[in-house]
Structure formats: C-alpha cells, structure tokens
Amino acid sequence: MRLPPALSVLIAPVALAVTVSLGGRGVASGQAPTHPDLQQVFLLTAVDDAVAEGARDTIAAGWRDGYAGMVWDMLRFMRPPAARRMVAPDVGDPTDPGGGRDLATEQPEHPSVKVFRRLVSLLQEQTGERFGNNLLRWQQWIWQQPYDPHPAYGSFKAQWYSQIDPGFAPFFPDGVESLIRLDEVDWGGVPPNGIPPLRYPDHIPANEADYLDDGDIVFGMEVAGEARAYPKRILAWHEMAIDSVGGVDITIVYCTLCGTVIPYESVLDGRHIRFGTSGLLYRSNKLMFDEETKSLWSTLEGLPVIGSLVGSGLELTRRSMVTTTWGSWRRRHPDTVVLSLGTGHDRDYSEGAAYRDYFDNDRLMFQVPTRDDRLDNKAEMVVMLLDDPSGGDRHPVAISAEFLEDEPIFQQEVAGQPFVVVTSEAGENRIYDAAGRQFDAALDDDRVVDAEGRIWLVTEEALVSETDPAMRLARLPAHRAFWFGWYAQFPDTTVFD
C-alpha cells in the first residue's frame, strides 16, 4: 500500500515541506468554525515539531472520526518505522555481553518516519483504537464508521494528491459533488493516463496475426457485422481502448485488478465523450474520467460519481463482449481483425507478461470494505446489471464461470427478466433475453434448441431462429469479473454458483 521506494523518497520531502501557503479552504466568513481549516491538517506534516503540535492540538479539540480518512491519506505516503532487526553481539566485545545490536537504530531515519509516528499517535488518541502501524487495519476501521467527512475533503485530496501529479487536482474542485465516499478513493500508483489508453489503434487481419497462438485469451465483440478481437496480452498494459467498431465509437475499459472488460458507447446524448484513466481506484476498481469536465466515472456502472456531471442523469450504453480464446474467436469470425502489436508503446506484449503474479494468486493488491468467502477472491464470474421493470435500481447478477462449465444451457429469471446463458466448449459465455422461451439443450457451439424443437443460432448480437431470421432474442450486456471486485461494489448481488 506504500509508494514504491523511488517515489516515496520524492514525495515525502514534498509533504514535509507543506506550509501555510497551502492555505485554508475551511469555514466561510461569518459562519461558526465547526471544522478546522485545511491548513491545520496539512501542518500535521510540518518539519517544525512546535508547528505540528499546535495543529494537532487544534484538530484534536474538535475531532470527528470522519477526519481519520484525511489522516490516513497522508499516513500512507509516509515511511513507517523500520522493524527491529537484531544481530549477534560482536565477538569479544566486552561492552555488549548479550542481546545483540539493533540495526534499525544504527541507520538514520527518513524524515517522514517522525510524521508517521505523529499521525498514528493522533489516530490512536482520538479514536481509542490501537492498530499501531497497521495501515490496512486503520483503513478498514475508517470504512466501518459512518461517513462524516470534513466538508473540504475534496479540496484536501486535490492539494494532497497534486503533490504526486498536478493532474489529480482537477478531479476534486472546491465543493465537488460525490456519490461515493471520498475516503474510499485511493491512488492506484500511477498518474492520470500513466497507464496509456490505446486511441484508435491499428488492427490487422486474422491471417496476419502471427504473434497469437490459438490458446491466447482475447476479448471479442461484433457490431453491425464487423468483428474485432482485443488480446488480453495487449489490453492489460493499457486498460482502455478508444476505437470504432461497425461505425460505433466505443470505449473499452479493462480493470485488471477486478478482471472486468466492458465496452461502452462513447457517444452519449449526441456528445462524444473522450475518456482517460484517472490513476484512482474505488473499491479496487479503476475510475475513469472524461476530458471535458474531469468528472470521475464508475467503470462498472458507466456513471459519473465525482464531479460536475454527478446528478446529470448521464449513463453510458454498454455493449456485449465475450472472453474467449483466439482460436475459438477466429473459427467463429474468420473475417475478424485484431489489434496490431504496433501500438506505439514499448511493452512486453507476450502472453501473460502483464500482471502475471497478480493473476496467479488469490491475494489483493488493494483492499476493499467487504468480502464474501463463498468463493475465492478472484473466482471468475459472469456478471450483469438487469434493469428493474418498475424503474428502480438495477439488479446485479453474478454467475460462477466454473459452474457454467457444466451447464451449457443455464436459464433463470431475476427481477422479472428471464435470461438464458449459453456456454461453449471453449468456456465462452453469452447471455440472451429468453423472452419466455424454455431452452432444452445445446446442439453444438453454434446452435441451441428450445422446448418446441426450434433451433436457434448463437450469434454475437442475438439468438436467431434458424428457420425465421426475423425471430431474434437480443443479447444482454454481460462480462467477466473477479468475485471480490463485483461483490465489493454490489454486495446485494444475486449469485448462482
């Protein structure tokens, strides 16, 4: 959870140098000073002990547990005290007859270690909790408290995170509106667009894609008869692709941490929205931003959650995409095109090179407020959000991909929406609106049969009657996701496993 060593050396001195020049954006003139000025919060990191203690006294006098999120935001960029590491006493040293030497005390401490101790001490004194240097436990405790933040928390984040990169500041203007807890918005380790999106990348025909093996994972979609494949080995390095498929402008968002790949239409209400990657996370899921307003958007829901577009009613239209292998996709779509290795970026695009260690274990890189141990953290789920027929909130649904391997045809109804999941031998999952029909079996990867004996063709856009192509059952937008990431966002999800 800490900065990489090289960055921590750069960031911590900047934090320690914060002075009154950061200025207060606290209570407006004429109002009762119910919250400390932000200047006092930043002065907790002052080099001068007397200045820092004065700020600490001011904050402690009016302490609210809702301030702990700001303290944690600062704490995570400070260096914790070094662990005690003892060595045996020097042979023949009469002044050290036993017990050894503590190497930690023999090395000069980084200046931010003192600030780390100061901030932990403040948290312990004001909350009564004793989590010491365990930042993850403090973070969990903060999220368990009622959300009662400092009214200028957004301004705090703008100023504090801008020390990492000035590009963070526009995401948190004064008085910023937010649909999510700001203390759950965390830095993912890169600046805005530090993971560079692919913007209208080059594609090549399938027969020219010599770099791909049949077993390589690709994400495939088809729009208006145009098929396109996005290899995981390329997309994992960029986590976003801006493209045009079948005449439709598409923004494909890939959150590697949560295993989600979602294609959205880029044009909304006649506006072409140009997205970027913010470098920020919410519940371990990336937040994207639009370049016009710098509002932050949920990648799982396609909604603005922080910024001037909050409450605008804007919601991106999602498209269907399937996770499959290159061999299977190419068999179904021999005319497909696929991303070229010539992306303009210098990356190791070999299969599995990106995030190899992360994908190979069940550990999380960033923690989330809640987890469910019915399934492994990174169990792959087929997920979707179903519209409520009464106009209420959408209903989240998650189906275990492992469960579907033994169920070529799986049919259910949730929130008044009947659906059927068709799973191929290669493990591809496609979900369609069942529209009241009962399906009995899959004849092969390309055909299913219903209870009336009618045969339906499995296509990317719909189930199509073999005898009457005008009869179509629309595909429902769905995608893969790791269980922990989906559950963290939608703990009330309907689960089939």
C-alpha positions in Angstrom: 0.0 0.0 0.0 3.0 2.3 0.2 4.6 4.2 -2.6 7.4 2.4 -4.5 10.7 3.2 -2.8 11.9 5.6 -5.5 8.7 7.7 -5.4 8.5 7.7 -1.6 11.8 9.4 -1.4 10.5 12.1 -3.7 7.0 12.5 -2.3 7.7 12.5 1.5 10.0 15.6 1.4 7.4 17.5 -0.5 4.8 16.5 2.0 7.0 17.6 4.8 7.6 21.0 3.1 3.9 21.9 3.2 3.4 25.2 4.8 0.7 27.8 5.3 1.0 28.6 1.6 -1.4 25.7 1.0 -3.9 28.0 2.7 -7.3 27.3 4.3 -10.4 26.5 2.5 -12.4 26.0 5.6 -15.5 27.7 7.0 -16.8 30.7 5.1 -16.6 34.1 6.7 -19.3 34.7 9.3 -20.0 31.1 10.0 -19.2 29.2 13.2 -15.8 27.4 12.8 -17.1 23.9 13.3 -14.2 22.3 11.4 -10.5 23.0 11.4 -9.1 24.9 8.5 -7.3 22.6 6.0 -4.1 24.5 6.7 -4.1 22.9 10.2 -4.5 19.4 8.6 -1.5 19.9 6.3 0.6 21.3 9.2 0.4 18.0 10.8 3.3 17.1 8.4 5.4 20.1 9.3 9.1 19.7 10.0 8.9 22.0 13.0 7.6 20.0 15.9 6.1 23.0 17.6 4.1 24.0 14.5 2.9 20.4 14.0 1.9 20.1 17.7 -0.1 23.3 17.5 -2.0 22.0 14.5 -2.5 18.7 16.3 -4.0 20.4 19.3 -6.4 22.4 17.1 -7.6 19.3 15.3 -7.9 17.2 18.5 -10.0 19.9 20.1 -12.8 19.5 17.6 -12.0 16.0 16.5 -14.5 13.9 14.5 -13.8 10.3 13.4 -14.7 11.5 9.9 -11.3 13.3 9.8 -9.5 9.9 10.0 -9.7 9.5 6.3 -7.6 12.6 5.7 -5.0 11.5 8.3 -4.8 8.1 6.6 -4.4 9.7 3.1 -1.3 11.5 4.5 -0.1 8.5 6.5 0.1 6.1 3.6 2.7 8.3 1.9 5.0 8.4 4.9 7.6 5.8 5.8 6.7 3.6 8.8 9.4 3.0 11.4 11.8 0.2 10.4 11.3 -3.1 12.0 13.8 -4.0 14.7 16.4 -6.3 13.3 18.9 -7.7 15.8 22.3 -9.2 15.2 24.5 -11.2 17.4 27.0 -9.3 19.6 30.5 -8.7 18.3 32.7 -11.5 19.3 35.0 -10.4 22.2 33.2 -7.1 22.7 33.0 -6.7 26.5 30.6 -3.7 26.2 27.9 -5.9 24.5 27.9 -9.1 26.5 24.5 -10.3 25.2 21.3 -9.3 23.4 23.0 -8.0 20.2 22.6 -4.7 18.4 19.5 -3.2 16.9 20.4 -2.3 13.3 17.3 -0.1 12.9 18.7 2.4 15.4 22.0 2.5 13.6 20.6 3.8 10.3 19.4 7.4 10.0 15.6 7.6 9.8 13.9 9.1 6.8 12.3 12.4 7.9 8.8 11.2 7.2 9.1 8.4 9.9 8.6 11.1 12.6 5.5 12.3 10.8 4.2 8.7 10.5 4.5 8.3 14.3 2.8 11.6 14.9 -0.1 10.7 12.7 -0.6 7.3 14.2 -0.4 8.8 17.7 -3.2 11.3 16.7 -5.4 8.5 15.4 -4.9 6.3 18.5 -5.5 9.1 20.9 -8.6 10.4 19.2 -10.3 7.1 18.3 -9.3 5.0 21.2 -8.2 2.3 18.7 -4.8 0.6 18.9 -3.9 -0.5 15.4 -0.4 0.9 15.6 1.4 0.9 12.3 -1.1 -1.4 10.6 -2.4 0.9 7.8 -4.7 -1.8 6.4 -6.5 -2.2 9.8 -6.9 1.6 10.1 -8.3 1.7 6.6 -10.9 -1.0 7.4 -11.8 0.8 10.6 -12.3 4.1 8.8 -14.6 2.5 6.3 -16.7 0.9 9.1 -17.5 4.3 10.5 -20.5 6.5 9.5 -19.4 8.8 6.7 -18.9 12.2 8.3 -16.0 13.8 6.4 -14.5 17.3 6.6 -16.6 19.5 4.3 -13.5 20.3 2.3 -12.3 16.7 2.0 -12.4 17.1 -1.8 -10.1 20.2 -1.7 -7.8 18.3 0.6 -7.5 15.4 -1.9 -6.9 17.9 -4.7 -4.0 19.5 -2.9 -2.5 16.4 -1.4 -2.7 14.2 -4.5 -1.4 17.1 -6.7 1.9 16.6 -5.0 2.1 13.2 -6.8 0.9 14.8 -10.0 -0.8 18.1 -10.8 -3.2 16.2 -13.0 -5.1 14.9 -9.9 -6.2 18.4 -8.8 -9.0 18.9 -11.4 -10.8 15.8 -10.2 -11.6 17.4 -6.9 -12.6 21.1 -7.4 -13.9 23.1 -4.4 -17.3 21.8 -3.3 -17.1 18.8 -5.6 -20.2 16.6 -5.6 -19.7 12.9 -5.0 -21.9 9.8 -5.0 -19.2 7.7 -3.3 -17.2 8.0 -0.1 -14.1 10.1 -0.7 -12.2 8.1 1.9 -12.6 5.1 -0.4 -11.0 6.8 -3.3 -7.4 5.7 -3.3 -4.3 6.2 -5.5 -3.5 3.2 -7.8 0.2 4.0 -8.1 0.2 5.9 -11.5 -0.6 9.5 -12.6 -3.6 10.3 -14.8 -3.2 8.3 -18.1 0.0 6.9 -16.6 -1.3 3.6 -18.0 -1.7 5.0 -21.5 -5.0 4.2 -23.3 -5.0 3.0 -26.9 -6.7 5.6 -29.1 -7.9 4.2 -32.4 -5.2 1.6 -32.6 -4.1 -0.3 -35.7 -5.7 -3.6 -36.5 -4.6 -6.4 -38.8 -6.5 -9.3 -40.4 -6.5 -12.6 -38.6 -4.2 -14.3 -41.1 -1.5 -11.7 -40.3 -1.6 -12.1 -36.5 1.4 -14.4 -36.3 2.0 -13.3 -32.7 -1.1 -15.0 -31.4 -1.5 -18.7 -30.5 -4.9 -20.4 -30.6 -4.9 -20.6 -26.8 -4.3 -16.9 -26.2 -7.0 -15.0 -24.4 -8.9 -12.4 -26.4 -11.9 -10.2 -25.8 -14.2 -10.3 -28.8 -17.1 -8.1 -30.0 -19.1 -7.6 -33.1 -21.0 -4.6 -34.2 -23.0 -4.4 -37.4 -21.3 -7.4 -38.8 -17.7 -6.2 -38.0 -15.8 -8.5 -35.7 -12.9 -7.4 -33.6 -10.6 -9.0 -31.1 -8.6 -7.4 -28.3 -5.9 -9.7 -27.0 -5.6 -9.7 -23.2 -1.8 -9.6 -23.6 -2.1 -6.1 -25.2 -5.1 -4.6 -23.4 -3.7 -5.5 -19.9 -0.9 -3.0 -20.5 -3.3 -0.1 -21.4 -6.6 -0.9 -19.6 -8.5 1.3 -22.1 -9.0 1.2 -25.8 -10.8 4.0 -27.7 -12.0 2.6 -31.0 -14.7 2.5 -33.7 -16.4 -0.8 -34.5 -19.1 -1.2 -37.1 -19.4 2.6 -37.3 -19.9 2.9 -33.5 -17.4 4.7 -31.3 -16.5 2.5 -28.4 -14.6 3.0 -25.1 -13.4 -0.4 -23.8 -12.4 -0.3 -20.2 -10.3 -3.0 -18.7 -9.8 -3.0 -14.9 -7.1 -5.6 -14.5 -7.5 -5.6 -10.7 -11.1 -6.6 -10.9 -10.9 -8.7 -14.1 -13.6 -6.6 -15.9 -13.6 -5.7 -19.6 -16.6 -3.5 -20.5 -17.2 -1.8 -23.9 -19.3 1.4 -23.7 -20.6 3.5 -26.5 -18.5 6.8 -26.5 -21.4 9.0 -27.8 -24.0 9.9 -25.2 -26.8 12.3 -25.9 -25.1 13.5 -29.0 -21.8 14.2 -27.1 -18.7 12.3 -28.0 -17.1 11.7 -24.6 -13.3 11.2 -24.6 -12.2 9.2 -21.6 -8.9 8.7 -19.9 -7.7 6.6 -16.9 -7.6 8.7 -13.7 -5.0 6.6 -11.8 -7.5 6.4 -8.9 -9.4 3.5 -7.6 -12.7 3.0 -5.8 -13.0 -0.4 -4.0 -10.1 -1.7 -6.1 -11.9 -0.8 -9.3 -10.5 1.9 -11.6 -12.2 5.2 -12.0 -12.1 6.8 -15.5 -12.5 10.5 -16.3 -13.9 12.5 -19.1 -11.5 15.0 -20.5 -14.1 17.8 -20.9 -15.3 18.1 -17.3 -12.7 16.0 -15.4 -15.6 14.2 -13.7 -14.7 10.7 -12.4 -16.8 7.8 -13.7 -17.5 4.3 -12.3 -16.2 1.8 -14.8 -18.6 -0.9 -13.6 -21.7 1.2 -13.9 -20.8 3.8 -16.6 -22.0 6.6 -14.4 -20.3 9.8 -13.2 -19.7 9.5 -9.5 -17.5 12.5 -8.7 -17.5 15.9 -10.3 -19.8 18.3 -12.1 -21.7 15.6 -14.0 -23.0 14.0 -10.8 -26.7 14.1 -11.0 -26.8 14.8 -14.7 -28.6 11.6 -15.5 -25.9 10.6 -17.9 -25.3 6.8 -18.2 -23.2 5.1 -20.8 -24.7 2.4 -23.0 -22.8 -0.8 -22.6 -22.2 -3.4 -25.4 -21.6 -7.1 -25.2 -18.1 -8.6 -25.2 -17.0 -12.2 -24.8 -13.9 -13.6 -23.1 -12.6 -16.4 -25.3 -9.5 -17.9 -27.0 -8.0 -16.6 -30.2 -8.6 -20.0 -31.9 -12.3 -20.1 -31.0 -12.9 -16.5 -31.9 -11.2 -16.9 -35.2 -13.2 -20.0 -36.0 -16.5 -18.2 -35.4 -15.3 -15.0 -37.1 -12.8 -15.8 -39.9 -13.0 -12.2 -41.2 -12.2 -10.7 -37.8 -9.5 -8.1 -37.3 -7.3 -8.0 -34.2 -5.0 -5.5 -32.5 -1.6 -5.0 -34.1 1.5 -5.2 -31.9 2.4 -1.8 -33.4 0.7 0.2 -30.6 3.3 3.0 -30.5 4.3 1.9 -27.0 7.3 -0.2 -25.8 5.8 -3.1 -23.8 6.3 -6.8 -23.4 3.2 -8.0 -25.1 3.9 -11.7 -24.7 1.1 -13.8 -23.3 0.8 -13.4 -19.5 3.6 -10.8 -19.1 1.3 -8.1 -17.7 0.1 -8.7 -14.1 1.3 -12.3 -14.2 1.9 -12.5 -10.4 -1.4 -10.8 -9.6 -3.4 -13.2 -11.8 -1.6 -16.3 -10.5 -2.7 -15.9 -6.8 -5.8 -15.0 -4.8 -4.3 -12.1 -3.0 -5.5 -8.5 -3.5 -3.3 -5.6 -4.4 -5.7 -3.1 -2.8 -8.2 -3.9 -0.1 -12.0 -3.5 -0.2 -14.5 -2.7 2.6 -16.3 -6.1 2.4 -15.6 -9.5 1.1 -17.6 -12.7 0.7 -15.8 -16.0 1.3 -18.4 -18.2 -0.5 -16.0 -18.0 -3.5 -12.3 -17.3 -4.0 -11.5 -13.6 -4.3 -10.6 -14.0 -8.0 -13.1 -16.6 -8.9 -14.3 -15.6 -12.4 -17.9 -14.6 -12.5 -20.2 -13.8 -15.4 -22.0 -10.6 -14.3 -24.6 -8.2 -15.5 -26.9 -5.4 -14.3 -30.6 -6.0 -15.0 -33.0 -3.1 -15.4 -35.8 -3.0 -12.9 -39.1 -3.1 -14.8 -40.6 -0.7 -12.2 -37.8 1.9 -12.9 -35.9 1.3 -9.6 -32.3 0.4 -9.1 -30.8 -2.2 -11.4 -30.3 -5.7 -10.1 -26.8 -7.1 -10.1 -26.4 -10.8 -11.0 -23.2 -12.9 -10.8 -22.9 -16.5 -12.1 -19.8 -18.6 -11.5 -17.9 -19.3 -14.7 -16.8 -22.6 -13.2 -20.5 -23.5 -12.5 -21.4 -22.7 -16.1 -18.7 -25.0 -17.5 -21.0 -27.9 -16.6 -24.2 -26.1 -17.7 -24.1 -25.4 -21.5 -27.6 -24.0 -21.1 -28.5 -22.2 -17.9 -31.8 -20.5 -17.6 -33.1 -18.2 -14.8 -35.3 -15.2 -14.1 -34.2 -12.2 -11.9 -36.3 -9.1 -11.3 -38.8 -10.1 -13.9 -36.1 -10.6 -16.6 -35.9 -14.2 -18.0 -32.5 -15.0 -19.4 -30.5 -17.9 -20.8 -26.8 -18.3 -20.6 -25.2 -20.2 -23.5 -21.7 -21.6 -22.7 -19.5 -23.1 -25.4 -17.0 -25.9 -25.0 -14.3 -23.2 -25.0 -15.9 -21.6 -22.0 -17.4 -18.6 -23.8 -20.5 -17.2 -22.0 -23.2 -15.3 -23.9 -26.4 -14.2 -22.2 -29.7 -13.6 -24.1 -33.2 -12.4 -23.2 -35.2 -15.7 -23.1 -38.5 -13.8 -23.6 -40.5 -16.6 -22.1 -39.0 -19.4 -24.1 -37.6 -22.5 -22.5 -34.4 -23.9 -23.9 -33.5 -27.6 -23.6 -30.0 -28.2 -24.9 -27.1 -27.0 -27.0 -26.7 -29.0 -30.2 -23.2 -27.6 -30.6 -21.3 -24.4 -30.0 -23.3 -22.6 -32.7 -26.9 -23.9 -32.1 -29.3 -24.4 -29.3 -32.8 -25.9 -29.3 -35.9 -24.7 -27.3 -38.7 -26.8 -25.8 -40.7 -26.5 -29.0 -37.9 -28.0 -31.1 -37.0 -24.7 -32.7 -33.3 -24.4 -33.5 -31.6 -21.0 -32.7 -28.2 -19.8 -34.0 -25.8 -18.4 -31.4 -24.5 -15.1 -32.7 -22.8 -12.1 -31.0 -25.9 -9.9 -31.2 -28.8 -12.3 -30.7 -30.2 -15.8 -30.7 -31.6 -16.1 -34.3 -34.2 -18.6 -35.4 -32.7 -20.9 -38.0 -35.9 -21.1 -40.0 -37.1 -17.5 -39.5 -34.2 -15.0 -39.1 -36.7 -12.3 -38.2 -37.2 -14.0 -34.9 -34.4 -12.8 -32.6 -33.7 -12.9 -28.9 -31.5 -10.0 -28.0 -28.2 -10.5 -26.3 -27.9 -8.9 -22.8 -24.7 -7.0 -22.0 -22.6 -9.1 -19.6 -18.9 -9.5 -18.9 -16.5 -11.4 -16.6 -15.4 -10.0 -13.2 -13.5 -11.3 -10.2 -15.8 -12.1 -7.4 -14.2 -9.8 -4.8 -14.5 -6.8 -7.1 -18.1 -7.3 -8.1 -19.2 -8.1 -4.5 -17.4 -5.0 -3.1 -19.5 -2.9 -5.5 -22.7 -4.9 -5.4 -23.0 -6.8 -2.1 -26.7 -7.4 -2.7 -26.0 -9.3 -5.9 -28.0 -12.4 -6.9 -25.4 -15.2 -7.0 -25.5 -18.5 -8.9 -22.6 -20.8 -8.1 
